[in-house]
């Protein structure tokens, strides 16, 4: 009899433990779907009494101090106003007369000294171009996740450049390569936390921040006396250069803005914007790897030309699908040659 009582007591304890665990799990789930405003520093009423939760998200930044310590002789600190200071690395021209300046925006997640962007400075400088490179920090995590999950309402649909999560160069999406697609976090969880309006505002804020960095770099180069600043974008950096190029932010007096794309990752909206531009105001060199598939390249070229834009040239180059430092000499030669040939009539 005593043994039966002990067994019954054990069963009751087990049932109580299971029920308590279920309650804990439910509370943890509720906490995950409705974050504590005090924990996220977000629930303060404004003067009008409206309560709006600010949801901070971490964006992978760049260690500018470490970069400046590593390349002190090439470091230029650029003031972007409300967005703080960033580091550009500058290599001045090594032959006279100076051709002008080139501003390179690295691929997403890369610093000003990393990969192809960092390696292009020296060969372009040797060919007479003062060359500055800028890093491109990754966007906030929700934007990366929304980009992967293309089913968010109102989000841009992938064009040929983003098929299968890869850029036109065949490069894997930097967000996926860095492990941005975290287990258990999908588009649904982002929708639970952020509205589509929030995501659009976050995207605008990110693009405004990058645009301020580009403008600060162009202003610095102009202040050094370079009236002609050509823009170069690598990978996802190419699309961040589009809006600035359309504004003619680095064009020389009486010259079109010069823009070079290197294995670009683009969206349909970028192609549409370029297609409506005037060839007299903008010229584009589009460098693609000879190892990349040709279908999407032809499709993108067709979109631009159907829009009536005539200042576009696409070239296939014998470089890696993920062009790196070893490809810098070849790429720099193509960019420099195109710039000189395109600008020659204007300089006569």
N, C-alpha and C positions, 0 to 999 in steps of 0.2 A: 504493500500500500504506500509506504513512504517513497519507494522508487517511482511509482506512478505520479505522486505529487511533485517530485523533483523534475520529472520529465515534462509535466504540464507547465511548471514554472519556467522551464527553459523555452518551451514553445511560445509562451506569452512574451518573454524577453526578446525573442527573435522577431516576433510580430511588431513589437514596439520599436525595435531598431529599424525595421523595414519602413514603417510609417514615418519615423523621424527623418530617415534618409530621403524619402520622397518629398517631404515638406522642404527640406534643405535644397533639394534639386530644383523644386519649383521656384523657391525664392531666388536662387542663383540665376535661373532662366529669366525671371522677371527683371532682375538687376541688369542682365546683359541687354535686354531689349529696351529698357527704359533707364538709361544711365542716370545716376544721382547727379543733379545739377551742381550740388556743392562740390562734388568730386571733380567735376570738369570745369569748374569756375565759370558757370554759365547762367545763372538765373537771377539777374538783377533787373528791377523795373526801371524803365527810362522815365523821363520827365512826364511823358504822356500816360504813364501807367501801363504801357504795353509790356508784356513779358516775352522776351525772346531768348531762347537758349543758344548760346554760342558754343559750337562744338569744335574745339581745336583738334587738328590732325597734324601729325608729324610729317614733315617733308624732308627727304634726304638732302641735306645741305652739303656744302663743300668746305673743307678746312683751309680757308684762305691764309691764315697765319702760317700754317705749315708749308703751304705752297710758296709764300713769300720768303720764308726762311730758306727754302730749297733753291729758289731762283731769285736771289735778291737783286742781281744786276739787270734782270729783265722785268721785274715787278713794277706794275703801275696800279696804284690804288685808285679806283673809280668811284665817285660819289653818285649814288642813284637817288638821293633825296630820302624820302620816307622809307625806302627799301634798304637803306644802309649802304655800306661800301662792299665792293667786290674787287677781285684781283684779275687784271689782264696781264698777259705776258707779251712783251714787245721785243721784236728783233728789227733793228733799223736797217735800211737798205745798205748793201755792201758794194754797190757800184753806182756811179753817177753818169748821167743825171738820174735823179729819182723818178720812177715811173708814177708814183702815187703810193697809196696805202691799201692794204687788204685787211679786212676784219673777218676772222674765222670763228664760227660758233660750233663748239664740239657737239658730238652726239649726246643724247640724253644720259645723264648720270656720270658723264666723264668730266674731268677737270680740264683746265686750260692747257695743261702740259701732257695730257694723256693721249694715247693712240695717234690717229692720223692728224687730228687738229694740232697737237703739239709738235708733230714732226714736220708739218708744212711750213713752219715759220722760217727755218734756215734756208731751204732751197728757194723760196720766194724772195727772201731778202737778198740772196746772192744774185737774183735776176733783176734787182733794182726796186723791189717793192718793200716798203716798211710794213711789217706784218705783225698784227696783234691777234692773239687767240683768247677766247673766253670759254669758260666751262659752262655746262648746262645742267643745272640741278634737276633731279627728278621731280615731277609734280607731286602734290599731296596724294596720299595713298588712295582715297576714294576716286580720284580722277583716273589713276592707273587701273583700278579695279573696274570702273565703269567702261574704260576703253577695252578691257578684255571681254567684258560681258556684253556686248553690243545690243542687248535686248532692253536697255533702259529707255523709257519713253522720252522722245525728243533728242536722244543722243545721235551723233553722226554715224551713219552706216559705213562699214569698211569699204573702201574702194579697192582697186587692184593692188595698191601698195600695202594694204593691211591684211590681205587674205591670209588665213591660217596663222594670224598673229605674227607675220613676218613682214619686214620692210621690202622695198623694191630690190634691195641688194641681196635679199635672202637672209638678212640678219634676223636672228630671233629677237622678239620684242624685249627691250631692256628691262621692262617691269617683270616679265616672266623669268628672265635670266637671273634677276636678283632675288627671285623667290617672292614676288609681290602677291601672287595668288595664294593666299594663306588658306590652309585647310579649314573647312567649315565656314568660310566667309565668301558669300557669293553676291550676286546682284540684289537678291531679295533683302539681305541684311543691310545693304547700303540704302535701299529704298526705305527700309524701316527707320533709318536714322536721319537721312537727308532727303529733302524734296528735290525734284528735278531743277527747281529754281535755285536751290542752294548749290547744286553741282555746277550749273551754268555760271553762277557768280564766282565760284571757286576757280573755274576755268578762266574766266575773264581776269580775275586777280592775278593768276599765275602768268598769263600772257602779258598783262600789263607790267608785271615785275621783270620779266625777261626783256620786254621792249625797252624798259628804262635802262637796263644794263647795256643793251646794244646802243641806245642813244648816247649814253655816257661815254662809251668807247669811241663812237664816231666824233663826238664833240672834242674829246681829248686829242684825237688824231688831227682834226681840223685845227685845233689850237697849236699844234706843232708845225703847222704850215702846209699840211697835205690837203689840198682842195678836192682831190679825187680819192674816194674811199669805196673800193669794191667790197661786196659782201659775199661770204662763202659759208654755206651751211652743210654740215655733215650729218647724214642720217635724219633723225628727228629734229636736229638743229636746222635743217633746211626749211621746214615748215614754219619755224619761229622767225625765220628771216623774211618770209614772204610779205607780211604786213608792213615791215619797215622798208623793204625795197619798193613797194608800191607807193610809199610816201616820198621816195627819192631822197632818203635821209643822208646818203653818202655821195650823191651824184656831183660830178664836177660841173663848173659853170658851162652851160650850153651843151652838156653831155647827158646821155641817158644813165640811169642807175644800172650798174653792172652787178649781176647776181649769179653765182655759181652754186649748183646743187651737186653734192657728191653722194651717190647711192641714197637718194632721198626717200624718206617715208612721208607720204603726203596724204591728205584727205581730199575728197571731191571738192570741198569748198575752196581749198587752195588752188586747185586747177581752174575752177570757175572764175576766181578772182583774177588770176593771171590771164585767162582767156579774154577778159574784158579790158585789159591794160593796153596802152598805146606803145607800139614798138619804139616810138620816138622818146618815150619816157623810161622804158625798161628793156633790158636785154638779159637773156638767161642762157647759161650753159648748163646742160644737164648731163653729168657724167655717170654712166652706169657700168657695172661690171660685165665683162663679156661672158661670165659664168651665170648671170642671172637669166631668168626666163624672159623671152621676148614679148609674149602676149600682152602682159600688163604694161610694158614699156610702150608698145605701139598704141595701146588703148589710151594711155595718158597723153601721149603726143597728139593723138587724134582729137582729144577733148580740147586741148589748147589751140590747135590749129583751126578746128571748127568754129571756135569763138572769134576767129579773125586775127589772133595775135601772131605777128610775123617775126618777132624778135627772139625766137626760141630755137635753140640748137641742141640736139641730143647726140651724144657720142658714146660709143662702147669702148671701154678701156680694158686692157689685159691686166686687171687687178683682182685681188681676192674679193669674194662675196662680202666679206667683212674687211674692207681695206684698213690696213694698219700702217705702222711706221715704215715697213719695207716698201710700201707703195707710194710713199710721199714724193719721191723724186719724179716719178712718172706723172702723178696727179698735178704736182706743182708746175711741171712743164706744160701740160695741157691748159691749165688755168691761165698761166702767164702768157702763153702764145695767143690764146683766145682774146684776152684783154687787150693785148697790143694790136692785134689785127682789127678788132672791133673799134678801137678808139683811134686808130691811125688816121682816118679821114678827118676826125674832129681836131687832131693836133697839127694838121698841115696848114 
